[in-house]
Amino acid sequence: MNMQRVLENLRLQYADLDRVAKKAISQFKVSCGKGCFACCYQMTALNTLEGLLIADHVCRQENWLETAQKLRDASFAYVKPGLDRAEHFRTRTPCVFLKDGNCSIYEIRPAACRFLYVTTPAELCDPARDSDVGAVNLTELEAHVFKLAEMSLHPIASAPLPLMVLYCMLITALPHQEKMLNQLTNGLPDPITWMNTILPMMKMDVHPETRDAMIDAIKKVGIQ
Ligand code: SF4
């Protein structure tokens, strides 16, 4: 299967799952609405397939280099050793794709953003409030996206958005973009190394064979 077909499958799955999510959240009083973007200060993670969809889009834009540079800067902020997610949230560092209070990649935003619906008052999402926030549990929908990624790519990884998208740009790059993108990833851990640093801190483990396979995969994603 070629990459464009794989990415199209993800778009179709997002559309299907959006319909399921809409039905599910109709039973709740959801506070999220247009112009509310507190969750865009979070350290969002996504899988390789989702990263490829965004990277493919970015690589086709005239301002791809400007975006790649922003992704690089954001990646350095995200991969600081021992960085605490809550601490990062309080720094109010917006996602690279947040433009004038709107998501500039709304149609292809990852599952972590797509299926997050808050049920507590919107003001409690303010990073400065440090409040407990209630959300509709749609993790099953995120799991479907992960499953599709597992079925489409061999094998896959999950990492913070800027790091993953920047590396995925290397995979989807047009010929004239490769050299610059290689330079921009200089000094950054690849998403797999990041995973291996962060997972033990989260008391999780990656089997060494899986790790090696994932490193190969991130350099040259195998489409199944
Ligand atoms: S991808 Fe879009 S919705 Fe997700 S954090 Fe970034 S700006 Fe917000």
Residues whose N, C-alpha, C, O or C-beta is under 5 A from the ligand:
A	BS01	SF4	C39 C40 T44 C95 F97 L98 N102 C103 R109 C113
